Amino acid sequence: MLTGAVGLTFKWYINHNRRSDLDNRLKVLLDSLTGIAYEDDKQVVEINAQKIKSDFNGLEVEVYGKAI
């Protein structure tokens, strides 16, 4: 679990045309990573997120320490 500043990268691979709000998905993921990847989501200083049209559904998550 990281204790300092944290950066996150999320890539959603989606193979459907249904509406999905990226900002709503981010909030759920930030909350769910608390206590696992970092102590508190207040540590998050950088977020990169993409929805990618794909032949499959999936999620790729990268969590990394960030110097500030």
C-alpha positions as CSV (number, residue, x, y, z in Angstrom):
1,M,0.0,0.0,0.0
2,L,1.4,3.4,-1.0
3,T,1.7,6.1,1.7
4,G,2.7,9.2,-0.2
5,A,1.2,10.9,-3.3
6,V,-0.4,8.6,-5.8
7,G,-1.1,8.7,-9.5
8,L,-3.6,6.4,-11.3
9,T,-4.2,5.3,-14.8
10,F,-7.5,3.7,-15.8
11,K,-8.2,2.2,-19.3
12,W,-11.8,0.8,-19.9
13,Y,-12.1,-1.5,-22.8
14,I,-15.7,-1.5,-23.9
15,N,-17.4,-3.5,-26.7
16,H,-20.9,-2.0,-26.5
17,N,-22.6,1.3,-27.3
18,R,-24.4,1.8,-24.0
19,R,-24.0,5.0,-22.1
20,S,-21.3,4.9,-19.4
21,D,-20.2,8.0,-17.6
22,L,-16.4,8.0,-17.0
23,D,-16.6,10.3,-14.0
24,N,-19.1,8.0,-12.2
25,R,-16.9,5.0,-12.8
26,L,-13.8,6.9,-11.4
27,K,-15.5,7.7,-8.1
28,V,-16.4,4.1,-7.5
29,L,-12.8,2.9,-8.3
30,L,-11.1,5.6,-6.2
31,D,-13.3,4.6,-3.2
32,S,-12.7,0.8,-3.8
33,L,-8.9,1.2,-3.9
34,T,-8.8,3.0,-0.5
35,G,-7.2,0.7,2.0
36,I,-5.8,-1.5,-0.7
37,A,-3.6,0.6,-3.0
38,Y,-3.4,3.7,-0.8
39,E,-4.6,4.7,2.7
40,D,-6.9,7.5,1.6
41,D,-8.1,8.9,-1.8
42,K,-6.8,12.3,-0.7
43,Q,-3.4,11.0,-1.7
44,V,-4.4,10.9,-5.3
45,V,-2.7,13.8,-7.1
46,E,-3.0,12.6,-10.8
47,I,-5.6,10.6,-12.7
48,N,-5.5,9.5,-16.3
49,A,-8.6,7.8,-17.7
50,Q,-9.7,6.5,-21.1
51,K,-12.7,4.6,-22.5
52,I,-11.4,2.6,-25.4
53,K,-13.8,0.9,-28.0
54,S,-12.7,-2.7,-28.1
55,D,-13.6,-6.3,-29.1
56,F,-13.8,-7.2,-25.4
57,N,-14.8,-5.6,-22.0
58,G,-12.1,-5.1,-19.5
59,L,-10.3,-2.7,-17.1
60,E,-6.6,-2.0,-16.8
61,V,-5.5,-0.1,-13.6
62,E,-2.1,1.3,-12.9
63,V,-1.3,2.7,-9.5
64,Y,2.1,4.5,-8.9
65,G,3.9,6.7,-6.5
66,K,4.2,10.3,-7.5
67,A,6.8,12.8,-6.4
68,I,5.3,16.2,-5.6
